[in-house]
Each structure stands twice: as structure tokens, then as C-alpha cells.
Amino acid sequence: MLGRARARNQFWAVAAFGGLAIAVLTATLGQMAEDFDRVALQREQVVVGNGLSSRVDEIGRQVIPQAVWDEAVLNLDNRFNRDWARDNVGTYLYVTNGFQFSWVLNASDRPIYGMDEGADVPMSRFDQVAAPVSRIVAEVRAAEALRASTVTGPTTGPQSAIVANAMDLVGGELFVLSATLVQPDFGTARITGPRAPVIVTGRLMDKAFVDAFGRRYMLKDAHLHLLDSRSDPDQAHAGIANPAGQTVATLDWEPQRAGNWLLDKFLPMTLALLAAMLALALIAYRKAHAATRAVEASERRAIHVAYHDRLTGLGNREALEKRVDDRLAGGKDGGPLYALHCVDLDNFKEINDLSGHAVGDELLRIAARRLRRLAGPGGLCFRLGGDEFALLQPVTDQTQALQQAERILQALSRSFGLSVGRLQLTASVGISLSDPANPTAGELLRKADLALFCSKRDGRARVTAYDPAMDESARRRRGLQDALRRDLEAGALTMLYQPQVDRSRALIGVEALVRWNSAEFGPVSPAVFVPLAEESGMIEALGAFTLKRAFEDSLRWPGLKMAVNISAIQLRDPDFIRHLIALAGDTGVSPSGIELELTEGVLVDRGSGASQRLDELRDAGFSIAIDDFGTGYSSLSYLSRFPIGKIKIDRSFVIDMGQSESADVLVSTIVQLGRSLNMRVIAEGVETPDQWLRLAAAGCNEFQGYLASRPVTAEVIDQVYAGQVVAVDGQDARYAPERRLAAAA
């Protein structure tokens, strides 16, 4: 009996303990379910609220193509074209994007065009939306004013769109409202008013809108409530506030109740069997473990994003530096030798400009796949930014590194099958090998970058391995840049002038040539310092110096044409023509005495506006000559389209005359072409009497070269202009230039 009682007591004790444990566990599970549902609800509401904001921004961005467009600037600001506004704003946004209404506001924020549900409406109808859109229009105007106050010079490329979005009630219905600033895309048009027009649009948040949004975010029974219904505990809610911060509506849906679902599923088993407590404990453990794994996966994703390029999936510059440091850590102990190949796609910017960034991104992804395959299992591939890639591969010596680089060139030279068709391009490669004495990523990358720079400087589509002499070359280049900048600021460069003569050796003009004799580096060739000025942003200052000195010296020789070279960079400057005319006025020079020499490449430079600018120069009185004719993009079309008055035959053709029958034929053809187009023709680089006679026989009437005179100082031109015959080194006295005073009188 005593044993049974003890057993019963133990039984009830165990039962009570089990019952208490089950009760505690049941209560705990109930509270956990409630807390889980509450947290899930809060998270779900935040996600939906953010999604709603993203959808509003997405709708607002649909207006950008019609507002950030040169045509929009021309037809809504420079002049108001109602038909254009109807077709490209009202009708387009209504039919294509489903906007209920759209309005165009002028600089005073007054309506100048409106469409509602596909039909033109009177301007008075704008009063219905004026109050709801006033705040977003003001936001756009504030951003426009801020941009105007921060931009200190002319812009030549596209700027980011200025858009403000909101949700508000209009006539008792809820709309997505957007205000978008009209602005140019590629800068060929300019806003002429005090402020740009603004396009205001409204997209009705109707049942179709809500259903589509609910499907996107997997919401059950999503619907709008045009009051603040967030106090309803049975629904999930995303408050919709207007620009004034007032909640004007809520998006309601039936929330997911994962906690209650878990409770209903597992509690019966827990009440039936005490062993279910262990099962629930294991489930709780698994849930916690899954959450931990999710956090770890999130951390891994964050690390991946930090070290990888999103477009191509390759490692980025930070990943390269880390991997290089890891791989080279054992270099001092006789570790393997590594080669770093820096790869740059040639002329990638032109592809982006002509075909768009989407095509450019497509090309980059294909290039990345090819390079990743080349790197193989033992190598690493990275995208450093833009169109520059890097490959880190183990090698035995520099010869193997060069062979790998050639394979890179071959892989990237194969045509790319893009959405716009097949495209062929080249690449440049710079190589550096790991140095056991300095095994750092920064040093390895610096050397590869320097070698890549040499590849691109020397003509592209080539491979260059790092050489220590490049460091000295780079230091000298930096020294030359600093010295050129100092001498330009001090006006320490000099001008020489090469005479231009006619058949009778009469002096008819001079070409202005800038020379630099550095106190630190001695005489520096124009072939060195002119490209140096272009790369370092000093070409405009160099051009301004040359023009000013040439204009001033031209006053010493009335009646002589002063030929001055103009670079493509100068011609692209929108203020260049204004400055040139102002300089002529300040120096007292007549533009009719100035001949501007341009290379053929300037005329085919896409987007440069060359035709309009050359017409402006001609209208101002300047004459235009084409320098080095026949070596670039020679085309009859541009000779007829541009106001060209003179062709200069390149010296490479002149030198071959008498040596190559084709050279004589080409020169004769150029002379006849110039005559047929009523253009003067001059030959440069004339160095022998035979060349002179052959040119004269071909019909050429003007000559320039060492045969008559090398470039000389202004003082020597003074003597020739005064009627003297001046002997110059290398000159043939029989062809020395003369100025016949009697004829000039």
C-alpha cells in the first residue's frame, strides 16, 4: 500500500508537473504566436509602405523621358507648341502610361496646356488640382533654384532629372501626383526662360491600380479606404499621407497570421503528449537556427556586395586589392609569381554615346564572361570601374604574361553579338609582375595602370609590360606639365611664323606656330607639349595664348593672311566664337585677315555642332582652311556642307611626289577638286625644287615649306614685309619669299 501511495504521489506529482509544464508551454506558445504575428504585421506594413513609395516614384519616373528631352525644351520653353504638347505630353502619357490628367506649367507655374482623360481641357480646370500639386511643384522649383546656384559654368552633358511625387485626393479620388522639370537631355537645347516649364501628372489609384499592387506584394484582399482606418485591429494598414503630412487614405489588406497558424497546428499535439514539448523545443531551436543562418547569409550578401561589381558579378577594386595582398603575402618566401593584366576597352565611351548605356552594359557583361573564362580556375578576374578590367594570374615569367595578354586581345577583338547588332572593338592591356621586394596590391596595380596608360597613349589595341623607365617617363611627364603650366601663366612661350608664297614667290601669308623652350627641359617639340596640354586640360589656355599673340603680330603685316591652327577642343567650347570675336575687337584685327586651320576630324566629330559653329565663324568674317587634307576622313560631303575656303595638301603626299606615281595623281586630284569647289589650294612641306615644279604643274598656286623658308621670328617677317630678301638656314635662295612693294602699293 505504501508503495502504491508513493507511486500515486509520484504520478500526481509528475502529472502536476507535466500539467504545469504543458500549461506554461501553452501560455508561452500563445504569447510567442501573438508576438510573432505582431512583429510580422509591423514588418509587413513597413514593406508595403516602402513598396507603395517605390511604386509612386516608379510612376513619377515614367514622365522623365517626355520631360528630360531637347524636343521638350524647344516646344515647351523656347516656344510653346500646343500640338506638340498634346501629342507628346497629354496623349502620350494618357495612352502609354495611363495618366488620368497632365498639365504643362510655365515659368510662373501657370497652366499653358492641360488634358484630362484624353481630352483637352480649359485652363480653368487646373484650379481643381492646383492645391494638391502646389507642394510638389514648389519642391521641384526649390531643386531647380539649388541647381542654378551650384552650377558655375556651362554644362555640356545630361543632368539628372528633377522630379517630385506625392499622393493626394483630387475631387474626392486618390491620385499619384508627379511634378517633373523640363530640361535638355544632351545639351543641344537650352532653357531660355527664367525658369523651366514643369509637367504635372495624375495617375488614379483605382481598383486596377490596387489589385496590381496587391499582386506584386502578394497581399490578400487589398483595398483602399479613403479615411484613416488604421485603428481597425483586424486589418493591416499602410497610411497614405498627402504632401502636407495629413493621412488622407489607407491601403488595407488581410495580414498574414503565421503565429496563429503555427499555434493551431502544434498545440493539439502538445496537449496530447508531453513528448510534443521536446518536438516544439526542437522546432523552436530550428527556427532560431534558421534565423541565425539568415543573419549569416545576410552578412555574406553584404560582404559580397561590398567586394563585387553588380553589373558583371566580378570582384571590384577592393576585392582585387584584398586578393592581391592575400596571394602575394608569401612572395618573400619564394611564393609563386603573379601577373596583373589591366584591360581597357578602346573607344567604349563612343559606344555608350551612340548606342546608349543599356547596350554598353550588355557589352561589358559579355566582355566580363570572356575574361572570366580566360582567367581559368587558377586566376581571378575583376572589374575596376567603367570599361576597365583586371586579371590576376600565376605565371612563370614575363613571356607567359605577354602570351596571356595576347589571348586577352584576341578574345576581346572577336565581334560582340549585341541587341543592336554585331559590334567589333579592340582593347589595350598593361602588365605588371609581382615584386617579392614590394608585394603590395597598390604597387602592383600602379605599375599595371602605368603600362596600360602607355598602351593607350601609343595607339591602343596593344600590350605593354611595365618597365621601370616608365616611372621616370611619368615623372618627366608630370614635370613637363608643371613647367608648361608655369610658362603658360607667365606667357613665356614664343611664336614663329612660316611664310606662305605664291608661284612668283610673293609673300601672301604666314602660319602662326607656337614654340616652347623650357628653362628646365630645354626646347620641347610641339608633338610633345600639344598632346600634353590636351591631356592635362591646358589646351584652351595654350590656344588662347597662340591666338592672342598671332592676332597682335598680324597687325604688323597688313594685307597678309595670318593662319592659326584651331583644335577640336577649342571649337567645342560654346564660348569660343564669342571670345574669338572679342579678341579681334580688343586687338583691332580684322577677321578677314585671319585664316583658321582645322583638321578633318573636327568636321566629323559627332555632336560637336561643327557646321553651325563654322557658319558663325564665316559670318563673323574669318576664313576656314582644312589642314592636313587627305590624311583623315576626306569626304566630298563635308567639303560641300561646310564653309571651307582653302585646302592644305598634307606634306606626306608632297614628300612622295616624284617617288610614287599615286602621290602625283592624288595631289593633282586634290588640286582639281579644290578648283572645282572654288577653293584655294596650298601645299605644305615643300622642300625641293622638284616638288615645287610638280605642284605647279598640277595647278597648285600656293606653297609653304623649307624650300622657301622654315618658321622664323616675327622680326624676320618684318624684314621680308619691308621688301628685303632674307637668307634663312636650309632655304633655297631661288625660292626665297619676297614682298613686292610696288605691287603692294
Buried (B, 14 or more C-beta within 10 A) or exposed (E): EEEEEEEEEEEEEEEEEEEEBBEEBBEEBBEBBBEBBEEBBEEBBEEBBEBBBEBBEEBBBBBBBBBBBBBBBBBBBBEBBEEBBBEBBBBBBBEEBBBBBBBBBBBEBEBBBBBBEEEBBEEEBBEEBBEBBBBBBBBBBEBBEEBEEEEEEEEEEEBEBBBBBBBBBBEEBBBBBBBBBBBBBEBEBBBEBEBBBBBBBBBBBBEEBBEEBBEEBEBEEBBBBEEBBBEEEEBBBBBBBBBEEEBBBBBBBEBBBEBBEBBEEBBEEBEEEBEBBEEBEEEEEEEEEEEEEEEEEEEEEEEEEEBBBEEBBBBBBEBBBEBBBEBBEEBEEEBEBBBBBBBBBBEBEEBBBEBEEEBBEBBBBBBBBBBBEBBEEEBBBBBBEEBBBBBBBBBEEBEBBBEBBEEBBEBBEEEBEBEEEEBEBEBBBBBBBBBEEEBBBEBBBBBBBBBBBBBBBEEBBBBBBBBEEBEEBBEEBEEBBEBBBEBBEEEBBEBBBBBBBBEEBEBBBBBBBBBBEBEEBEEBEBEBBBEBBBEBEBBBBBBBBBBBBBBBBBEEBEEBBBBBBBBBBBBBBEEBBEBBBEBBEEBEBEBEBBBBBBBBEBBEBEEBBBEEBBEBBBEBEBBBBBBBBBBBEBEEEBBEEBBBBBBBBBBEBBBBBBEEEEBBEBBBEBBEBBBEBEBBBBBBBBBBEEBBEBBEEBBBBBBBBBBBBBBBBBEBBBBBBEEEEBEBEEBBEEBBBBBEEEEEE
